[in-house]
Amino acid sequence: MKISLVLFSVAAAIAWATLFYISAHAVSAMGTDAAGQIFFGDFSHPWRAQFNADFSIHLLLVAAWMIWRTPNRIVGVVCGALAVCFGALFTLPFVVLATWRGGGIAAALVRAPRAVGARP
């Protein structure tokens, strides 16, 4: 087992736990209904709009990567939808699992599993 893979997994677990705590606090303080109102309402402020647009593009690119990467398209679409709805709460475990399945090799994470053994 590679130490870098373990360190990456630990860092991802800490990030996930931190985000989970912040999300749970937000839901308990404001409920789930406020999330959409605040997110879309922030588009009226220039810097918040820039941040939210950047974040939205990132989520859509990650979702597209998950759909492309997953051999079963239905599973890929479900994973992509979960990435858009839950962000890093879903993406971090997905990336850690994909990294472990690929043996910690970056090419195995980036490429579709069906293409890992293929030549470019």
GROMACS elastic network, one bead per residue, 0.5 to 0.9 nm:
[ bonds ]
;  ai    aj funct       b0    kb
    1     4     6  0.87607   500
    1     5     6  0.74460   500
    1     6     6  0.76952   500
    1   103     6  0.82729   500
    1   104     6  0.88563   500
    2     5     6  0.53102   500
    2     6     6  0.65891   500
    2     7     6  0.88272   500
    2   103     6  0.83890   500
    2   104     6  0.73893   500
    3     6     6  0.50790   500
    3     7     6  0.61277   500
    3     8     6  0.85213   500
    4     7     6  0.50151   500
    4     8     6  0.59976   500
    4     9     6  0.84859   500
    4   104     6  0.80316   500
    5     8     6  0.50793   500
    5     9     6  0.61266   500
    5    10     6  0.86005   500
    5    96     6  0.87947   500
    5    99     6  0.77324   500
    5   100     6  0.74642   500
    5   103     6  0.81982   500
    5   104     6  0.56964   500
    6     9     6  0.50571   500
    6    10     6  0.61356   500
    6    11     6  0.85957   500
    7    10     6  0.50631   500
    7    11     6  0.60998   500
    7    12     6  0.85067   500
    8    11     6  0.51434   500
    8    12     6  0.60994   500
    8    13     6  0.85438   500
    8    96     6  0.79277   500
    9    12     6  0.50511   500
    9    13     6  0.60602   500
    9    14     6  0.86143   500
    9    93     6  0.89337   500
    9    96     6  0.60768   500
    9    99     6  0.88370   500
    9   100     6  0.87749   500
   10    14     6  0.61857   500
   10    15     6  0.85740   500
   11    14     6  0.51313   500
   11    15     6  0.61457   500
   11    16     6  0.85202   500
   12    15     6  0.50139   500
   12    16     6  0.59719   500
   12    17     6  0.85305   500
   12    92     6  0.62102   500
   12    93     6  0.77858   500
   12    95     6  0.89657   500
   12    96     6  0.73442   500
   13    17     6  0.60657   500
   13    18     6  0.84972   500
   13    92     6  0.78847   500
   13    93     6  0.80715   500
   13    96     6  0.89041   500
   14    17     6  0.51494   500
   14    18     6  0.60946   500
   14    19     6  0.85559   500
   15    18     6  0.51320   500
   15    19     6  0.61218   500
   15    20     6  0.84774   500
   15    88     6  0.86531   500
   15    92     6  0.82844   500
   16    19     6  0.51502   500
   16    20     6  0.59651   500
   16    21     6  0.85769   500
   16    88     6  0.70501   500
   16    89     6  0.60129   500
   16    90     6  0.88499   500
   16    92     6  0.67517   500
   16    93     6  0.81214   500
   17    21     6  0.61578   500
   17    22     6  0.86550   500
   17    89     6  0.86680   500
   18    21     6  0.52133   500
   18    22     6  0.62939   500
   18    23     6  0.85968   500
   19    22     6  0.50724   500
   19    23     6  0.59671   500
   19    24     6  0.84365   500
   19    88     6  0.77937   500
   19    89     6  0.70604   500
   20    23     6  0.50676   500
   20    24     6  0.59928   500
   20    25     6  0.84945   500
   20    89     6  0.68684   500
   21    24     6  0.51319   500
   21    25     6  0.61366   500
   21    26     6  0.86181   500
   22    25     6  0.51217   500
   22    26     6  0.61934   500
   22    27     6  0.86973   500
   23    26     6  0.50368   500
   23    27     6  0.61573   500
   23    28     6  0.85429   500
   24    27     6  0.51560   500
   24    28     6  0.60790   500
   24    29     6  0.84843   500
   25    28     6  0.51405   500
   25    29     6  0.59711   500
   25    30     6  0.83906   500
   26    29     6  0.51521   500
   26    30     6  0.57855   500
   26    31     6  0.69630   500
   26    32     6  0.81802   500
   26    35     6  0.86299   500
   27    30     6  0.53798   500
   27    32     6  0.55289   500
   27    33     6  0.87892   500
   27    34     6  0.85721   500
   27    35     6  0.84339   500
   28    31     6  0.57018   500
   28    32     6  0.84603   500
   30    33     6  0.77417   500
   30    34     6  0.61507   500
   30    35     6  0.81226   500
   31    34     6  0.60982   500
   31    35     6  0.76940   500
   32    35     6  0.56534   500
   32    36     6  0.80286   500
   33    36     6  0.64623   500
   33    37     6  0.71951   500
   34    37     6  0.51574   500
   34    38     6  0.59626   500
   34    39     6  0.83907   500
   35    38     6  0.53576   500
   35    39     6  0.59981   500
   35    40     6  0.85453   500
   36    39     6  0.50669   500
   36    40     6  0.59441   500
   36    41     6  0.79813   500
   37    40     6  0.55480   500
   37    41     6  0.56329   500
   37    42     6  0.83501   500
   38    42     6  0.59414   500
   38    43     6  0.89489   500
   39    42     6  0.53962   500
   39    43     6  0.72767   500
   39    48     6  0.88634   500
   39    49     6  0.89161   500
   39    52     6  0.73095   500
   40    43     6  0.55562   500
   40    44     6  0.81073   500
   40    49     6  0.85146   500
   40    52     6  0.84369   500
   41    44     6  0.60752   500
   41    45     6  0.82107   500
   41    49     6  0.89056   500
   42    45     6  0.56041   500
   42    46     6  0.83209   500
   42    47     6  0.87381   500
   42    48     6  0.55676   500
   42    49     6  0.59662   500
   42    52     6  0.77759   500
   43    46     6  0.68354   500
   43    47     6  0.83458   500
   43    48     6  0.61283   500
   43    50     6  0.78052   500
   43    51     6  0.89953   500
   43    52     6  0.72586   500
   43    53     6  0.82589   500
   44    47     6  0.89961   500
   44    48     6  0.77802   500
   44    49     6  0.65909   500
   45    48     6  0.54013   500
   45    49     6  0.57996   500
   45    50     6  0.85518   500
   46    49     6  0.50706   500
   46    50     6  0.62111   500
   46    51     6  0.87573   500
   47    51     6  0.62285   500
   47    52     6  0.85561   500
   48    51     6  0.50305   500
   48    52     6  0.59771   500
   48    53     6  0.83563   500
   49    52     6  0.51205   500
   49    53     6  0.58815   500
   49    54     6  0.83786   500
   50    53     6  0.51960   500
   50    54     6  0.60693   500
   50    55     6  0.85046   500
   51    54     6  0.51324   500
   51    55     6  0.60521   500
   51    56     6  0.85362   500
   52    56     6  0.59500   500
   52    57     6  0.85092   500
   53    56     6  0.50419   500
   53    57     6  0.61461   500
   53    58     6  0.85224   500
   54    57     6  0.52308   500
   54    58     6  0.61906   500
   54    59     6  0.87199   500
   55    58     6  0.50251   500
   55    59     6  0.62185   500
   55    60     6  0.86987   500
   56    59     6  0.50979   500
   56    60     6  0.62288   500
   56    61     6  0.86245   500
   56    84     6  0.81149   500
   57    60     6  0.51264   500
   57    61     6  0.61363   500
   57    62     6  0.85852   500
   58    61     6  0.51597   500
   58    62     6  0.61539   500
   58    63     6  0.85344   500
   59    62     6  0.51372   500
   59    63     6  0.60761   500
   59    64     6  0.85866   500
   59    80     6  0.86988   500
   59    83     6  0.66769   500
   59    84     6  0.54252   500
   59    85     6  0.88043   500
   59    87     6  0.66682   500
   60    64     6  0.60976   500
   60    65     6  0.85611   500
   60    80     6  0.80018   500
   60    83     6  0.82796   500
   60    84     6  0.65934   500
   61    64     6  0.50298   500
   61    65     6  0.61347   500
   61    66     6  0.86108   500
   62    65     6  0.50148   500
   62    66     6  0.61825   500
   62    67     6  0.86581   500
   62    80     6  0.72918   500
   62    83     6  0.71822   500
   62    84     6  0.81785   500
   62    91     6  0.80222   500
   63    66     6  0.50846   500
   63    67     6  0.62344   500
   63    68     6  0.86215   500
   63    76     6  0.83423   500
   63    77     6  0.78828   500
   63    79     6  0.71649   500
   63    81     6  0.67718   500
   63    82     6  0.82098   500
   63    83     6  0.58650   500
   63    84     6  0.65118   500
   63    91     6  0.89401   500
   64    67     6  0.51133   500
   64    68     6  0.61284   500
   64    69     6  0.84406   500
   64    76     6  0.86421   500
   64    77     6  0.84837   500
   64    80     6  0.65419   500
   65    68     6  0.50790   500
   65    69     6  0.58187   500
   65    70     6  0.84409   500
   65    76     6  0.88622   500
   65    80     6  0.79925   500
   65   110     6  0.85880   500
   65   112     6  0.88934   500
   66    69     6  0.50385   500
   66    70     6  0.59543   500
   66    76     6  0.57308   500
   66    77     6  0.77189   500
   66    79     6  0.64511   500
   66    80     6  0.56813   500
   66    83     6  0.84873   500
   66    94     6  0.88532   500
   66   112     6  0.89930   500
   67    70     6  0.55611   500
   67    71     6  0.82463   500
   67    72     6  0.84227   500
   67    73     6  0.63506   500
   67    74     6  0.83518   500
   67    75     6  0.77622   500
   67    77     6  0.54255   500
   67    78     6  0.82498   500
   67    79     6  0.71174   500
   67    80     6  0.59505   500
   68    71     6  0.76108   500
   68    73     6  0.78031   500
   68    76     6  0.70733   500
   68   112     6  0.68961   500
   69    72     6  0.89121   500
   69    73     6  0.89956   500
   69    76     6  0.73795   500
   69   109     6  0.88728   500
   69   110     6  0.80176   500
   69   111     6  0.66959   500
   69   113     6  0.66530   500
   69   114     6  0.84250   500
   70    73     6  0.64944   500
   70    74     6  0.88112   500
   70    75     6  0.69307   500
   70    76     6  0.50343   500
   70    77     6  0.87285   500
   70    79     6  0.86300   500
   70   112     6  0.66911   500
   70   113     6  0.73113   500
   70   114     6  0.88125   500
   71    74     6  0.89598   500
   71    75     6  0.80659   500
   71    76     6  0.73740   500
   71   112     6  0.74829   500
   71   113     6  0.71764   500
   71   114     6  0.70504   500
   72    75     6  0.53954   500
   72    76     6  0.61202   500
   72    77     6  0.87615   500
   73    77     6  0.60467   500
   73    78     6  0.85282   500
   74    77     6  0.51869   500
   74    78     6  0.62871   500
   74    79     6  0.86218   500
   75    78     6  0.50876   500
   75    79     6  0.60925   500
   75    80     6  0.85113   500
   76    79     6  0.50486   500
   76    80     6  0.60202   500
   76    81     6  0.85376   500
   77    81     6  0.60742   500
   77    82     6  0.85276   500
   78    81     6  0.51215   500
   78    82     6  0.61620   500
   78    83     6  0.85890   500
   79    82     6  0.50553   500
   79    83     6  0.61177   500
   79    84     6  0.87115   500
   79    90     6  0.81636   500
   79    91     6  0.86163   500
   79    94     6  0.85206   500
   80    83     6  0.50173   500
   80    84     6  0.63221   500
   80    85     6  0.86670   500
   81    84     6  0.51620   500
   81    85     6  0.61462   500
   81    86     6  0.84352   500
   82    85     6  0.50581   500
   82    86     6  0.56697   500
   82    87     6  0.74090   500
   82    90     6  0.63957   500
   82    91     6  0.82292   500
   83    86     6  0.53610   500
   83    88     6  0.70741   500
   83    89     6  0.79127   500
   83    90     6  0.55681   500
   83    91     6  0.56814   500
   84    87     6  0.55358   500
   84    90     6  0.88167   500
   85    90     6  0.86042   500
   86    89     6  0.55228   500
   86    90     6  0.57566   500
   86    91     6  0.79438   500
   87    90     6  0.58772   500
   87    91     6  0.60309   500
   87    92     6  0.84370   500
   88    92     6  0.52486   500
   88    93     6  0.81361   500
   89    92     6  0.61575   500
   89    93     6  0.73298   500
   90    93     6  0.58724   500
   90    94     6  0.63737   500
   90    95     6  0.88807   500
   91    94     6  0.50217   500
   91    95     6  0.60688   500
   91    96     6  0.85482   500
   92    95     6  0.52256   500
   92    96     6  0.61143   500
   92    97     6  0.85362   500
   93    96     6  0.50780   500
   93    97     6  0.59902   500
   93    98     6  0.84447   500
   94    97     6  0.52509   500
   94    98     6  0.61061   500
   94    99     6  0.85443   500
   95    98     6  0.50213   500
   95    99     6  0.59679   500
   95   100     6  0.85720   500
   95   109     6  0.75854   500
   96    99     6  0.50216   500
   96   100     6  0.61853   500
   96   101     6  0.85638   500
   97   100     6  0.51675   500
   97   101     6  0.61017   500
   97   102     6  0.85290   500
   98   101     6  0.50643   500
   98   102     6  0.60940   500
   98   103     6  0.86581   500
   98   104     6  0.85952   500
   98   108     6  0.79434   500
   98   109     6  0.59342   500
   99   102     6  0.50649   500
   99   103     6  0.62606   500
   99   104     6  0.50630   500
   99   105     6  0.69976   500
   99   106     6  0.74908   500
   99   108     6  0.73595   500
   99   109     6  0.56473   500
  100   103     6  0.50856   500
  100   104     6  0.57290   500
  100   105     6  0.86441   500
  100   109     6  0.89881   500
  101   104     6  0.76080   500
  101   108     6  0.82845   500
  101   109     6  0.85325   500
  102   105     6  0.57067   500
  102   106     6  0.78275   500
  102   107     6  0.82239   500
  102   108     6  0.50035   500
  102   109     6  0.63076   500
  102   113     6  0.85463   500
  102   116     6  0.89035   500
  103   106     6  0.87665   500
  103   108     6  0.78445   500
  104   107     6  0.88730   500
  104   108     6  0.77349   500
  104   109     6  0.79064   500
  105   108     6  0.54047   500
  105   109     6  0.67410   500
  106   109     6  0.51194   500
  106   110     6  0.63079   500
  106   111     6  0.86023   500
  107   110     6  0.52160   500
  107   111     6  0.59010   500
  107   116     6  0.72960   500
  108   111     6  0.54987   500
  108   112     6  0.74526   500
  108   113     6  0.68774   500
  108   115     6  0.85935   500
  108   116     6  0.57817   500
  109   112     6  0.76629   500
  109   113     6  0.81329   500
  109   116     6  0.89282   500
  110   113     6  0.88788   500
  111   114     6  0.81152   500
  111   115     6  0.62555   500
  111   116     6  0.61643   500
  112   115     6  0.53043   500
  112   116     6  0.65821   500
  113   116     6  0.54020   500
  113   117     6  0.82682   500
  114   117     6  0.73280   500
  114   118     6  0.78538   500
  115   119     6  0.79624   500
  115   120     6  0.88724   500
  116   119     6  0.81570   500
